[in-house]
């Protein structure tokens, strides 16, 4: 599964044929619980073996692949977690 996620993230970064609105939805752990957040592909600065890195202003955030909920390009879902359901995760956050 991790290589499938990694390949999808790399496709999102490099495939010029995809729609410009490219997002990664992930579970963010916060003080008051977990929340689903969306990151634009322009914030992804590293795709590693087990995680990806987001640059959010002055902060770098490392997100392990098991916390990815969904990867989209425009209205197309490129990858969807079997563990997380985006609508349910949003309602629980």
C-alpha positions in Angstrom: 0.0 0.0 0.0 2.8 2.5 0.9 4.3 2.2 -2.6 0.9 2.8 -4.1 0.5 6.0 -2.0 4.0 7.1 -2.8 3.4 6.6 -6.6 0.2 8.5 -6.4 1.8 11.4 -4.6 4.6 11.5 -7.1 2.1 11.4 -9.9 0.3 14.4 -8.3 3.6 16.3 -8.1 4.8 15.6 -11.7 1.9 14.7 -14.0 1.1 18.0 -15.9 -2.0 16.4 -17.4 -3.9 16.3 -14.1 -6.2 19.2 -13.0 -4.4 22.0 -11.2 -6.5 21.6 -8.0 -4.6 18.7 -6.3 -5.2 17.8 -2.7 -4.1 15.3 -0.1 -6.6 14.8 2.8 -4.9 13.6 6.0 -5.6 13.1 9.7 -3.9 15.7 11.7 -3.3 15.1 15.4 -4.0 18.1 17.5 -4.3 18.9 21.2 -8.1 18.7 21.1 -8.2 15.5 19.0 -7.7 14.4 15.4 -9.0 16.5 12.5 -9.0 15.9 8.7 -7.1 18.6 6.9 -6.5 19.2 3.2 -3.1 20.1 1.8 -2.5 21.5 -1.7 0.1 19.6 -3.6 2.2 22.8 -3.8 3.0 22.3 0.0 4.3 18.8 -0.5 8.1 19.1 -0.5 9.2 15.5 0.0 7.8 12.1 -0.8 9.7 9.5 1.2 9.3 5.8 1.8 6.9 5.9 4.7 5.8 9.6 4.9 5.5 12.9 3.1 6.6 16.3 4.2 4.5 19.5 4.0 6.0 22.9 4.3 3.4 25.1 6.0 5.0 28.6 6.3 8.0 28.2 8.6 7.0 24.7 9.8 7.7 21.4 8.2 5.1 18.7 9.0 5.8 15.0 8.5 2.7 12.9 7.7 3.0 9.1 7.7 1.1 7.4 4.9 -1.3 5.5 7.2 -2.8 8.9 8.1 -3.8 9.8 4.5 -7.5 9.6 3.9 -7.8 10.5 0.2 -5.7 11.9 -2.7 -7.6 13.9 -5.3 -7.0 15.8 -8.6 -9.9 18.1 -9.4 -13.0 16.0 -8.8 -11.2 12.7 -9.5 -10.2 10.5 -6.5 -6.8 9.0 -7.3 -6.4 7.1 -4.1 -8.8 6.4 -1.2 -8.0 4.8 2.2 -9.9 1.6 3.1 -9.3 2.5 6.8 -10.7 6.1 6.7 -13.9 7.4 5.1 -13.4 11.1 4.3 -17.0 12.1 5.1 -17.1 10.2 8.3 -13.6 11.5 9.3 -14.7 15.1 8.7 -17.9 14.6 10.8 -15.8 13.1 13.7 -13.3 15.9 13.7 
